[in-house]
Amino acid sequence: MGITHNRTLWLDYLRTTLTVLVVAHHASLAYTTFAAFRPEAYILSTAPVVDTHRWIGLDIFENFNDVFFMSLMFFISGIFVLPSLQKKGVWLFIRDRFYRLLIPFAIAVSLLMLIAYYPAYLQAYHRHDLRHYIIDFFTTEQWPVGPPWFIWLLFTFNLVMALLYPLVMVPLHKFGGWVARLQNRPIGLWLLWFALTWILLVPLALWLGPYRWTGWGPFDFQLSRILLYFGYFTLGVASNSAQEASGLLANNTSVNRRWPYMVGLCLLSYAILTIIPPQLEHWVKQEVMASTTGWMIYYVLYVASCTASCLAFLFAYKALVRTPRPFLQSLSANAYGIYLVHYVFITWTQYLLLPLDLPAIIKCLVSFVLSLALSWGLVALMRKIQWIQRYL
């Protein structure tokens, strides 16, 4: 039962790809056409640093990521929970997650984010004043969490799953077996995934609004997606609960063989999501369509794109990743650390590029490449220190 060596390879590479997409996503946010900076409280800005150079192509890239990649990250994280719980037991599992997740989160949100958001302060106030910055960071800005929000939320999900493990073990195995029966029914799997995503996301988004965060300082998260993220995490747990030969992630299934169709559906559904919503917005403004109807159509397209993207990435990597590559092995080993530290390099690079009269795509690429390379190099050096490896 559980993940094999080969299975770990493709999952590790997929998780690494999503981490690289996170870096690229944050590199693009300064240059989207919707980027807006609020100097009175930069926490309300669309990104810590906002440039005057923009390109609509980065809107398309940023939104493609936002539709699916954190949901898939929670799903992948859930896959490893049951094997670890069965091997270590509940309390050792919780202790390991405390060291692996909560301690790095505390350091990242207390020190790294303090460094990462200083360029936002400089852009807002145009002066160096560390004392005023620190006061502003913890008061006006309410202690911004930045990308580490994922880490503390993942720890919480792991903790809940571990504490409830004796109660949910049997239902999870049954649900995992039920899902696994769709391994040779790609349309059925897509419809189930679509229905689960819809139930977990749409009612809460319609009630609370799609963009609302809690405002809980370092424990901030997007309210409308909390059920979506926990649901995907739980689905990941359940997907690795069935016997290996019959589980959803087993080899030689119809789902695996049809990965090219899933990639095509991923691209098509996102293209439709990009093209149709502006027309829906126009009809709503012209009172041709009710606002509720417009939102419902939008969420059908959104959920379809999220579903198609998740399944395409999962099964394309499952089918294509077979052989380890040295540079990917290194990137994979350092991916968690890269996630933790990259924001420092992103914001400072974007800030230093502000005065340069370069196209937005060039600035984005420079920010991305430098931030990924510097994060990768720093984490690789840090992990040579033995005690640090326990946390990274």
C-alpha positions in Angstrom: 0.0 0.0 0.0 1.2 3.5 -0.7 3.5 5.4 -3.0 6.3 3.5 -4.7 9.7 4.8 -5.7 8.6 5.5 -9.3 5.4 7.1 -8.1 7.4 9.3 -5.7 9.6 10.4 -8.6 6.7 11.8 -10.8 5.0 13.3 -7.8 8.2 15.0 -6.6 8.7 16.4 -10.1 5.1 17.6 -10.2 5.3 19.2 -6.8 8.6 20.8 -7.9 7.0 22.1 -11.1 4.2 23.7 -9.0 6.8 25.3 -6.8 8.5 26.8 -9.9 5.1 28.0 -11.0 4.6 29.7 -7.6 7.9 31.6 -8.2 6.9 32.5 -11.7 3.4 33.5 -10.5 4.8 35.9 -7.9 7.3 37.3 -10.5 4.4 38.2 -12.8 2.2 40.0 -10.3 4.1 43.3 -10.5 3.5 43.5 -14.2 -0.2 42.5 -14.8 -2.6 45.0 -16.2 -4.8 44.8 -13.1 -1.8 45.5 -10.7 -2.5 48.3 -8.3 -0.4 49.7 -5.5 -2.0 51.3 -2.3 0.7 53.4 -0.6 -1.6 54.1 2.4 -1.6 50.4 3.2 0.4 48.3 0.8 -1.1 45.1 2.2 -4.2 46.1 0.1 -2.1 46.2 -3.1 -2.3 43.4 -5.6 1.4 42.7 -4.9 4.1 44.2 -2.7 5.9 45.8 -5.6 3.9 47.2 -8.6 5.6 48.4 -11.8 4.3 50.8 -14.4 5.3 48.4 -17.2 2.4 46.0 -17.9 1.5 43.2 -20.3 -1.8 41.5 -20.6 -0.1 38.2 -21.5 1.0 38.0 -17.8 -2.7 38.4 -16.8 -3.4 35.2 -18.7 -0.4 33.4 -17.2 -1.1 34.5 -13.6 -4.8 33.6 -13.8 -4.0 30.2 -15.3 -1.9 29.4 -12.2 -4.4 30.9 -9.8 -7.2 28.7 -11.0 -5.7 25.4 -10.0 -2.1 25.2 -8.7 -2.6 25.7 -5.0 -5.5 23.3 -5.0 -3.3 20.7 -6.7 -0.5 21.4 -4.2 -2.8 20.5 -1.3 -4.0 17.4 -3.2 -0.4 16.2 -3.6 0.5 17.0 0.0 -2.5 14.8 1.1 -1.2 11.8 -0.9 1.7 11.4 1.5 -0.3 11.6 4.7 -1.6 8.0 5.2 1.7 6.2 4.5 3.4 8.5 7.0 0.7 8.0 9.6 0.8 4.2 9.2 4.6 4.2 9.5 5.0 6.6 12.3 1.8 6.7 14.3 -0.2 9.7 15.2 2.0 11.5 17.7 5.3 11.0 15.9 3.6 12.1 12.7 2.4 15.3 14.4 5.9 16.0 15.9 7.5 15.6 12.5 5.0 17.9 10.8 5.7 20.4 13.6 9.4 20.4 12.8 8.9 20.3 9.1 6.0 22.8 8.7 5.3 25.0 11.8 8.9 25.9 12.7 9.8 26.9 9.1 6.5 28.8 8.9 7.3 30.8 12.1 10.8 31.7 10.8 9.5 32.6 7.4 6.6 34.8 8.6 8.6 36.5 11.3 11.9 37.1 9.6 11.7 36.4 5.8 8.5 38.3 5.2 9.9 41.2 7.2 12.7 41.4 4.7 10.5 40.6 1.7 8.0 43.4 2.3 10.6 46.2 2.9 10.6 47.1 -0.9 6.8 47.7 -0.6 7.5 50.1 2.3 10.2 51.9 0.2 7.8 52.2 -2.8 5.1 53.6 -0.5 7.1 56.0 1.7 10.3 56.6 -0.5 12.6 56.6 2.5 14.6 54.2 4.7 13.3 54.0 8.2 13.6 50.6 9.8 12.0 51.5 13.0 8.9 53.0 11.3 8.8 50.1 8.8 8.7 47.5 11.6 6.0 49.4 13.4 4.0 49.8 10.1 4.6 46.1 9.2 3.0 44.8 12.4 0.2 47.5 12.8 -1.0 49.2 9.6 -0.1 46.2 7.4 -1.3 43.7 10.1 1.7 41.4 9.8 1.5 40.2 6.2 1.8 36.4 5.8 2.9 36.3 2.2 3.4 32.8 0.6 3.9 31.0 3.9 0.1 31.0 4.4 0.2 27.7 2.6 2.6 26.2 5.2 0.5 27.0 8.3 -2.7 25.9 6.6 -1.1 22.6 5.5 0.1 22.0 9.0 -3.5 22.6 10.3 -4.9 20.1 7.7 -2.2 17.5 8.7 -3.0 18.0 12.4 -6.8 17.6 11.9 -6.3 14.5 9.7 -3.9 13.0 12.3 -6.2 13.6 15.3 -9.2 12.3 13.4 -7.3 9.4 11.8 -8.8 6.6 14.1 -12.3 7.9 13.2 -11.9 8.6 9.5 -9.5 5.7 8.5 -12.3 3.4 7.4 -14.4 6.0 5.6 -11.3 7.3 3.8 -10.4 3.8 2.6 -14.0 3.3 1.3 -14.0 6.6 -0.4 -10.6 6.0 -1.9 -11.7 2.6 -3.2 -14.8 4.2 -4.7 -12.8 6.9 -6.5 -10.3 4.3 -7.6 -13.0 2.5 -9.5 -13.1 5.5 -11.9 -9.5 4.8 -13.0 -10.7 3.3 -16.2 -13.6 5.8 -16.7 -12.0 9.2 -17.5 -15.3 11.0 -18.1 -16.7 9.7 -14.8 -13.5 10.8 -13.0 -13.7 14.3 -14.6 -17.4 14.6 -13.6 -16.7 13.5 -10.0 -13.8 15.9 -9.7 -15.9 18.7 -11.3 -18.8 18.1 -8.9 -16.5 18.0 -5.8 -14.8 21.2 -6.8 -18.1 22.9 -7.4 -19.5 21.9 -4.1 -16.3 22.9 -2.2 -15.9 26.2 -3.9 -18.9 27.9 -5.4 -21.4 28.2 -2.5 -18.7 29.7 -0.2 -17.5 32.0 -2.9 -21.0 33.3 -3.7 -21.6 33.8 0.0 -18.3 35.4 1.0 -17.1 36.8 -2.3 -14.3 35.2 -4.3 -11.4 37.4 -3.2 -12.0 37.8 0.5 -9.2 36.9 3.0 -9.5 36.6 6.7 -7.2 39.5 7.7 -5.8 37.4 10.5 -2.2 38.6 10.2 0.3 35.7 9.9 -2.6 33.3 9.9 -4.4 34.8 6.9 -6.0 32.7 4.2 -8.6 33.1 1.4 -11.9 32.4 3.0 -13.7 31.4 -0.2 -11.2 28.6 -0.8 -10.8 27.0 2.6 -13.2 24.2 1.9 -11.7 23.7 -1.6 -8.2 23.4 -0.2 -9.2 21.0 2.6 -11.3 19.0 0.3 -8.5 18.6 -2.2 -6.1 17.7 0.7 -8.6 15.0 1.8 -9.1 13.8 -1.7 -5.3 13.3 -1.9 -5.3 11.4 1.4 -8.1 9.1 0.1 -6.5 8.6 -3.3 -3.5 6.9 -1.7 -5.6 4.8 0.6 -6.5 2.0 -1.8 -4.3 -0.9 -2.6 -1.5 0.1 -5.0 -2.6 -2.2 -7.9 -6.1 -0.8 -7.8 -5.8 2.8 -6.6 -6.5 5.9 -8.6 -2.8 6.5 -9.1 -2.1 3.0 -10.3 -0.3 2.2 -13.6 -1.8 1.2 -16.9 -5.2 2.7 -16.5 -7.5 4.3 -19.1 -7.0 7.6 -17.3 -3.2 7.4 -17.6 -3.4 6.5 -21.3 -5.7 9.4 -22.1 -3.5 12.1 -20.7 -3.0 13.9 -24.0 -6.8 14.4 -24.2 -6.7 15.9 -20.7 -4.0 18.3 -21.6 -6.1 19.4 -24.6 -9.1 19.8 -22.4 -7.0 21.8 -19.9 -5.9 24.3 -22.6 -9.4 24.5 -24.2 -11.2 25.0 -20.9 -8.8 27.8 -19.8 -9.1 29.5 -23.2 -12.9 29.5 -22.8 -12.5 30.9 -19.2 -10.3 33.7 -20.6 -12.6 34.6 -23.5 -16.2 34.3 -22.1 -16.1 36.2 -18.7 -15.5 39.7 -20.3 -18.6 39.2 -22.4 -20.6 38.0 -19.3 -19.5 41.2 -17.5 -20.6 43.3 -20.4 -24.0 41.7 -20.5 -24.4 42.1 -16.7 -23.5 45.8 -17.0 -26.0 46.3 -19.9 -28.6 44.5 -17.8 -29.0 41.8 -20.5 -28.1 39.2 -17.9 -28.7 39.0 -14.1 -25.6 39.3 -12.0 -26.3 35.9 -10.3 -26.6 34.2 -13.7 -23.4 35.7 -14.9 -21.6 34.5 -11.8 -23.0 31.0 -12.1 -21.8 30.7 -15.7 -18.4 32.0 -14.7 -18.1 29.5 -11.9 -19.0 26.6 -14.3 -16.2 27.7 -16.5 -13.8 28.3 -13.6 -14.5 24.9 -12.0 -14.2 23.2 -15.4 -10.8 24.8 -15.9 -9.6 23.9 -12.4 -10.7 20.3 -12.8 -9.1 19.9 -16.3 -5.8 21.5 -15.2 -5.5 19.3 -12.1 -6.2 16.1 -14.0 -4.0 17.1 -16.9 -0.9 17.8 -14.7 -1.5 14.8 -12.6 -1.7 12.2 -15.3 0.7 13.8 -17.8 3.4 13.7 -15.2 2.3 10.2 -14.2 2.7 9.0 -17.8 5.8 11.0 -18.9 8.1 11.1 -15.8 10.2 7.9 -15.8 13.8 8.7 -15.4 15.6 10.9 -12.8 17.5 13.9 -14.1 20.3 15.3 -11.9 19.3 18.9 -12.1 15.6 18.0 -11.4 16.7 15.9 -8.5 18.6 18.9 -7.1 15.6 21.2 -7.8 13.2 18.7 -6.2 15.4 18.3 -3.1 15.5 22.1 -2.6 11.9 22.9 -3.7 10.4 23.3 -0.2 13.2 25.7 0.8 12.8 27.6 -2.5 9.1 28.1 -1.7 10.0 29.5 1.8 12.7 32.0 0.7 11.8 33.0 -2.9 9.6 35.9 -2.0 12.6 37.9 -0.6 14.3 37.7 -4.0 11.1 38.3 -5.9 10.2 41.6 -4.2 13.8 43.0 -4.1 14.5 42.1 -7.7 11.2 43.7 -8.8 12.0 46.8 -6.7 15.5 47.2 -8.2 14.0 46.8 -11.7 11.5 49.7 -11.2 13.7 52.4 -12.7 14.6 50.5 -15.8 12.7 51.1 -19.0 12.3 47.5 -20.1 9.2 45.6 -21.4 7.2 43.9 -18.7 7.9 40.4 -20.0 11.6 41.1 -19.7 11.4 42.4 -16.2 9.2 39.4 -15.3 11.7 36.9 -16.8 14.6 38.6 -15.0 12.8 38.6 -11.7 11.8 34.9 -12.1 15.2 33.6 -13.3 17.2 35.5 -10.7 14.8 34.7 -7.8 14.7 31.0 -8.7 18.5 30.7 -9.1 19.3 32.6 -6.0 16.7 30.8 -3.9 17.9 27.4 -5.2 21.5 28.3 -4.5 20.9 29.6 -1.0 18.8 26.6 0.0 21.3 24.1 -1.5 24.0 25.8 0.7 21.8 25.8 3.8 20.9 22.2 3.4 24.6 21.2 3.6 24.3 22.1 7.3 23.0 18.9 8.8 20.6 20.2 11.4 18.9 22.5 8.8 18.0 19.4 6.7 15.6 18.4 9.4 13.5 21.5 8.6 14.1 21.8 4.8 
